[in-house]
Amino acid sequence: MTVYTPTCAPAASFGPVILVGGSLGGVVITKVADTVPDLIHRLVYDTAFCCTGLRSAADYLSTPEGEASLVPNLLKGMVADPRVIKASRTNWRTKDREFLRAAKEAFMADAAEGEFLAMLNTLLPDESLQVPVADARGHKDRWGRVPRTYIRHAKDRTIPLALQDRMIREADTATPGNRFQVFTVEASHAPTAEATRKIIDILDQLGK
């Protein structure tokens, strides 16, 4: 999750705050906004989970729109027993070519091999077992009144475009007076440098 603070008129004691959440980071920014809605200027979901109609990120991946997700193909990269370490641990530094191929397809299919491996090198091995299954819904009178933006990644194979659209649609139905502002970039789940520049341009526009 990224906290982006633009230079404009203060909306909270330290100035306007825009929360940007990618992937499971959408779960986090929803709950933050639900806790302190008056301190948040805008929420930005960058191909991220926004749960309203269903309870959790895991629930959305189990929908027909989530069936095309390649996340299940990444399970072969797990190491250690989650019941023992209380986390999901993946060896992103593996030399297993089959797993690396599956990870590239899921995360960054349009990237060159070197750019993909550089992205993998930024990932931490352990993921929470709780976040994907936690109740990530916000309340209409709290989270639902914070202005929000969704950046669709048209080539995403982790959170398929149809699933992104479902979450946008359900959120807009829940709060018809506060609908998503929507942008689309031709990007995979983990954007290339070229796609990242386009996302930065959007964020810069939102901060002005």
C-alpha positions as CSV (number, residue, x, y, z in Angstrom):
1,M,0.0,0.0,0.0
2,T,1.3,3.5,-0.9
3,V,0.3,6.7,0.9
4,Y,0.5,9.5,-1.6
5,T,0.2,13.1,-0.3
6,P,-0.4,15.7,-3.0
7,T,0.4,19.4,-2.6
8,C,-3.0,21.0,-2.4
9,A,-5.4,22.5,0.2
10,P,-5.3,20.5,3.4
11,A,-8.2,18.2,4.1
12,A,-6.7,16.7,7.3
13,S,-4.2,17.9,9.8
14,F,-1.3,16.9,7.7
15,G,-2.8,17.8,4.3
16,P,-4.8,15.8,1.8
17,V,-4.2,12.1,1.8
18,I,-4.7,9.8,-1.1
19,L,-4.4,6.1,-0.4
20,V,-3.3,3.9,-3.3
21,G,-3.8,0.2,-2.9
22,G,-2.7,-2.5,-5.4
23,S,-4.0,-6.1,-5.4
24,L,-4.6,-7.1,-1.8
25,G,-3.7,-3.5,-0.8
26,G,-7.3,-2.7,-1.8
27,V,-8.4,-4.6,1.3
28,V,-6.2,-2.4,3.4
29,I,-7.2,1.0,2.1
30,T,-10.9,0.1,2.4
31,K,-10.6,-0.7,6.0
32,V,-8.5,2.4,6.7
33,A,-11.1,4.6,5.0
34,D,-13.8,2.8,7.0
35,T,-12.0,3.7,10.2
36,V,-11.0,7.3,9.5
37,P,-13.1,8.5,6.5
38,D,-12.7,12.1,7.4
39,L,-8.9,11.9,7.1
40,I,-8.9,10.4,3.6
41,H,-9.1,12.7,0.5
42,R,-9.4,9.9,-2.1
43,L,-9.0,6.1,-2.4
44,V,-7.2,4.7,-5.5
45,Y,-7.6,1.0,-6.3
46,D,-4.9,0.0,-8.7
47,T,-6.2,-3.3,-10.1
48,A,-7.1,-4.1,-6.4
49,F,-9.7,-5.9,-4.5
50,C,-12.7,-3.7,-3.5
51,C,-15.1,-5.9,-1.6
52,T,-18.8,-4.8,-1.3
53,G,-21.1,-7.5,-2.7
54,L,-18.9,-10.3,-1.3
55,R,-17.1,-10.6,2.0
56,S,-13.5,-11.1,1.0
57,A,-10.8,-11.2,-1.8
58,A,-11.0,-15.0,-1.7
59,D,-14.7,-14.9,-2.2
60,Y,-14.2,-12.8,-5.3
61,L,-11.6,-15.1,-6.7
62,S,-14.2,-17.9,-6.4
63,T,-16.7,-16.2,-8.7
64,P,-17.2,-17.0,-12.4
65,E,-15.3,-13.7,-13.1
66,G,-12.4,-14.9,-11.0
67,E,-12.1,-18.4,-12.6
68,A,-9.7,-17.1,-15.2
69,S,-7.2,-16.0,-12.5
70,L,-3.9,-17.7,-12.7
71,V,-3.3,-17.4,-8.9
72,P,-3.9,-21.2,-8.4
73,N,-0.9,-21.9,-10.6
74,L,1.4,-20.2,-8.1
75,L,0.7,-22.7,-5.4
76,K,3.4,-24.9,-6.7
77,G,5.9,-22.3,-5.5
78,M,4.9,-22.5,-1.9
79,V,7.4,-23.7,0.7
80,A,7.0,-24.6,4.3
81,D,3.8,-25.6,6.0
82,P,1.4,-22.7,6.4
83,R,-0.1,-24.3,9.5
84,V,3.3,-24.2,11.2
85,I,4.6,-20.7,10.0
86,K,1.2,-19.1,10.1
87,A,1.8,-17.6,6.6
88,S,1.9,-18.4,3.0
89,R,5.5,-18.6,2.0
90,T,6.7,-18.5,-1.6
91,N,10.3,-18.8,-2.8
92,W,10.4,-16.1,-5.4
93,R,14.2,-16.7,-5.9
94,T,13.7,-20.2,-7.1
95,K,15.4,-21.6,-10.1
96,D,12.4,-23.7,-11.0
97,R,11.7,-22.7,-14.6
98,E,8.2,-24.1,-14.6
99,F,7.2,-22.0,-11.6
100,L,8.9,-18.9,-13.0
101,R,7.0,-19.4,-16.3
102,A,3.7,-19.6,-14.3
103,A,4.6,-16.6,-12.2
104,K,5.4,-14.5,-15.3
105,E,2.1,-15.5,-17.0
106,A,0.2,-14.5,-13.8
107,F,2.0,-11.3,-13.0
108,M,3.8,-9.8,-15.9
109,A,3.3,-11.7,-19.2
110,D,4.0,-8.7,-21.3
111,A,7.4,-7.9,-19.7
112,A,10.9,-8.9,-20.9
113,E,12.5,-11.6,-18.8
114,G,14.9,-9.3,-17.1
115,E,12.2,-6.8,-16.1
116,F,10.1,-9.7,-14.8
117,L,12.9,-11.1,-12.7
118,A,13.7,-7.6,-11.3
119,M,10.0,-7.3,-10.2
120,L,10.2,-10.7,-8.5
121,N,13.2,-9.6,-6.6
122,T,11.1,-6.9,-4.9
123,L,8.6,-9.4,-3.5
124,L,8.7,-10.7,0.1
125,P,8.3,-14.4,0.6
126,D,5.6,-14.4,3.3
127,E,2.0,-13.3,2.9
128,S,-0.7,-13.2,5.6
129,L,-3.1,-16.0,5.7
130,Q,-5.7,-13.7,7.1
131,V,-5.9,-10.8,4.6
132,P,-7.3,-12.8,1.7
133,V,-10.2,-14.2,3.8
134,A,-10.9,-11.3,6.1
135,D,-14.1,-9.4,5.9
136,A,-12.9,-6.5,3.7
137,R,-16.2,-4.7,3.2
138,G,-16.6,-1.0,4.1
139,H,-19.7,0.6,5.5
140,K,-21.7,2.8,3.1
141,D,-21.8,5.7,5.6
142,R,-18.0,5.6,6.2
143,W,-15.9,4.1,3.4
144,G,-18.8,4.7,1.0
145,R,-18.5,8.5,1.2
146,V,-14.8,8.8,0.4
147,P,-14.2,9.7,-3.3
148,R,-12.6,6.8,-5.1
149,T,-10.8,5.9,-8.3
150,Y,-10.2,2.5,-9.9
151,I,-7.3,1.9,-12.3
152,R,-8.2,-1.1,-14.5
153,H,-5.3,-3.2,-15.8
154,A,-6.6,-4.5,-19.1
155,K,-4.1,-7.4,-19.3
156,D,-4.3,-8.6,-15.7
157,R,-4.3,-12.4,-15.3
158,T,-4.2,-12.3,-11.5
159,I,-7.3,-10.2,-11.0
160,P,-9.0,-10.6,-14.4
161,L,-10.6,-7.6,-16.0
162,A,-14.1,-9.1,-15.7
163,L,-13.5,-9.4,-12.0
164,Q,-12.2,-5.8,-11.7
165,D,-15.4,-4.7,-13.5
166,R,-17.6,-6.7,-11.2
167,M,-16.1,-5.1,-8.1
168,I,-16.4,-1.6,-9.7
169,R,-20.1,-2.3,-10.5
170,E,-20.9,-3.7,-7.1
171,A,-19.3,-0.7,-5.3
172,D,-21.2,1.8,-7.5
173,T,-24.4,-0.1,-6.8
174,A,-23.7,0.1,-3.1
175,T,-23.1,3.9,-3.1
176,P,-24.8,5.3,-6.2
177,G,-24.1,8.8,-5.0
178,N,-20.3,8.2,-4.9
179,R,-19.3,6.2,-8.0
180,F,-15.8,5.1,-9.1
181,Q,-13.8,7.4,-11.3
182,V,-12.4,4.8,-13.7
183,F,-9.1,4.8,-15.8
184,T,-7.8,1.9,-17.9
185,V,-4.2,1.1,-18.7
186,E,-2.9,-1.7,-21.0
187,A,-1.0,-3.4,-18.2
188,S,-0.6,-6.8,-16.6
189,H,-1.0,-7.2,-12.8
190,A,2.5,-6.0,-12.2
191,P,3.0,-3.2,-14.7
192,T,6.0,-2.8,-16.9
193,A,8.0,0.4,-16.7
194,E,6.1,1.8,-19.6
195,A,2.7,1.0,-18.0
196,T,3.9,2.3,-14.7
197,R,4.6,5.7,-16.2
198,K,1.0,5.9,-17.4
199,I,-0.2,5.0,-13.9
200,I,2.0,7.7,-12.4
201,D,0.5,10.2,-14.8
202,I,-2.9,9.3,-13.5
203,L,-1.8,9.6,-9.9
204,D,-0.2,13.0,-10.7
205,Q,-3.5,14.1,-12.2
206,L,-5.4,13.0,-9.2
207,G,-3.1,14.9,-6.9
208,K,-3.6,18.3,-8.6
